[in-house]
């Protein structure tokens, strides 16, 4: 049995750890780039980043955006990033982070949480299904 990590809000001083964790998703953003993106978010209540911390070291993160949408009667919570350090996967950290998002979403008046995941991320799909997510739409995008 692995100890449950503590969950806390990320701070700007965490940009180095966030950059390190993002490598696990295939993104190699510098800490400077993460800091630049951090400063573009105006509302920390609407856009939150939570860290799972094990013995003082961030080992996972989840970013969530709370969005009022024209076609939903309640705001929608969207997980925009979820990543766990590759050495710490399969220990319940991702599930713990998602449970925290559920709490945040309920507090914000949401009744739905959605996320997108890359088509090739089969392990991620299995994880999301195992914790109650199901396919509900087809997401399409166009690079501009």
C-alpha positions as CSV (number, residue, x, y, z in Angstrom):
1,X,0.0,0.0,0.0
2,X,1.4,3.4,-1.0
3,X,0.8,6.4,1.2
4,X,-1.7,9.0,-0.3
5,X,0.1,12.1,-1.3
6,X,-1.1,15.5,-0.1
7,X,-2.9,17.7,-2.5
8,X,-2.3,21.5,-2.7
9,X,-2.8,24.3,-5.1
10,X,0.2,25.0,-7.3
11,X,2.0,28.2,-6.9
12,X,4.1,30.2,-9.4
13,X,7.2,28.9,-7.6
14,X,6.2,25.4,-8.8
15,X,6.9,26.0,-12.4
16,X,10.0,23.9,-12.5
17,X,8.1,20.9,-11.1
18,X,5.2,21.5,-13.5
19,X,7.7,21.5,-16.4
20,X,9.2,18.3,-15.2
21,X,5.8,16.6,-14.8
22,X,4.7,17.7,-18.3
23,X,7.5,15.7,-19.8
24,X,5.5,12.6,-18.8
25,X,2.9,13.8,-21.4
26,X,5.4,14.3,-24.1
27,X,5.7,18.1,-23.7
28,X,9.1,19.6,-23.1
29,X,8.2,23.1,-22.0
30,X,10.8,25.1,-20.1
31,X,10.1,26.5,-16.7
32,X,10.2,29.9,-18.3
33,X,7.4,28.9,-20.7
34,X,5.3,27.5,-17.9
35,X,5.8,30.7,-16.0
36,X,4.8,32.7,-19.1
37,X,1.6,30.7,-19.4
38,X,0.9,31.0,-15.7
39,X,0.8,34.7,-15.9
40,X,-1.8,34.7,-18.7
41,X,-4.4,33.1,-16.5
42,X,-6.3,35.9,-14.9
43,X,-8.7,34.0,-12.7
44,X,-7.2,31.4,-10.4
45,X,-10.7,30.3,-9.3
46,X,-11.8,29.5,-12.8
47,X,-8.5,27.9,-13.8
48,X,-6.9,25.9,-11.0
49,X,-3.8,23.7,-10.9
50,X,-3.5,21.2,-8.1
51,X,-0.4,19.2,-7.2
52,X,-0.1,15.8,-5.6
53,X,3.0,16.0,-3.3
54,X,4.8,13.0,-1.9
55,X,7.5,13.7,0.7
56,X,7.8,17.3,-0.5
57,X,8.1,16.5,-4.2
58,X,5.3,17.1,-6.7
59,X,4.4,13.8,-8.3
60,X,1.2,14.6,-10.2
61,X,-0.8,17.5,-11.4
62,X,-4.3,18.3,-12.6
63,X,-5.4,21.5,-14.2
64,X,-9.2,22.2,-14.3
65,X,-11.1,25.0,-16.0
66,X,-14.6,25.9,-14.8
67,X,-16.6,27.2,-17.7
68,X,-20.2,28.5,-18.0
69,X,-21.4,27.4,-21.4
70,X,-24.3,28.7,-23.4
71,X,-25.8,25.2,-24.0
72,X,-25.4,23.8,-20.4
73,X,-27.7,24.9,-17.6
74,X,-24.7,24.6,-15.1
75,X,-21.1,25.4,-15.4
76,X,-18.9,22.6,-16.8
77,X,-15.6,21.5,-15.3
78,X,-13.0,20.6,-17.8
79,X,-9.8,18.7,-16.9
80,X,-7.3,20.3,-19.2
81,X,-4.2,18.4,-17.9
82,X,-3.7,15.3,-15.8
83,X,-0.3,13.8,-15.4
84,X,1.4,11.6,-12.8
85,X,5.2,11.1,-12.6
86,X,6.0,8.0,-14.6
87,X,7.7,6.3,-11.6
88,X,4.6,7.0,-9.4
89,X,1.8,5.7,-11.7
90,X,-0.6,3.0,-10.7
91,X,-0.5,4.1,-7.1
92,X,-3.9,5.9,-6.9
93,X,-2.4,9.4,-7.4
94,X,-4.4,10.2,-10.6
95,X,-7.6,9.0,-8.9
96,X,-6.9,11.2,-5.9
97,X,-6.4,14.2,-8.1
98,X,-9.6,13.5,-10.0
99,X,-11.5,13.1,-6.7
100,X,-10.2,16.6,-5.8
101,X,-11.5,18.0,-9.1
102,X,-14.9,16.5,-8.4
103,X,-15.0,18.4,-5.1
104,X,-13.9,21.6,-6.8
105,X,-16.5,21.1,-9.5
106,X,-19.3,20.5,-7.0
107,X,-18.3,23.7,-5.1
108,X,-18.4,25.6,-8.4
109,X,-22.0,24.4,-9.1
110,X,-20.9,22.0,-11.9
111,X,-22.7,18.8,-12.6
112,X,-20.4,17.5,-15.3
113,X,-16.7,17.0,-15.7
114,X,-15.2,16.5,-19.1
115,X,-11.8,15.9,-20.5
116,X,-10.1,15.2,-23.8
117,X,-7.3,12.7,-24.3
118,X,-5.2,11.8,-27.3
119,X,-6.5,9.0,-29.5
120,X,-3.2,7.1,-29.0
121,X,-3.2,7.3,-25.2
122,X,-4.8,3.8,-24.6
123,X,-3.6,3.5,-21.0
124,X,-5.1,6.9,-20.2
125,X,-8.4,5.8,-21.8
126,X,-8.5,2.7,-19.6
127,X,-7.7,4.7,-16.5
128,X,-10.5,7.3,-17.2
129,X,-13.0,4.5,-17.9
130,X,-12.0,2.8,-14.6
131,X,-12.9,5.8,-12.6
132,X,-16.3,6.5,-14.3
133,X,-15.6,8.5,-17.4
134,X,-17.2,7.4,-20.7
135,X,-17.1,8.6,-24.3
136,X,-19.8,11.2,-24.8
137,X,-18.7,13.2,-27.8
138,X,-16.2,13.3,-30.7
139,X,-13.8,16.2,-30.3
140,X,-12.5,17.7,-33.5
141,X,-9.8,20.3,-34.0
142,X,-8.3,22.4,-36.6
143,X,-4.8,23.9,-36.3
144,X,-4.7,27.6,-37.4
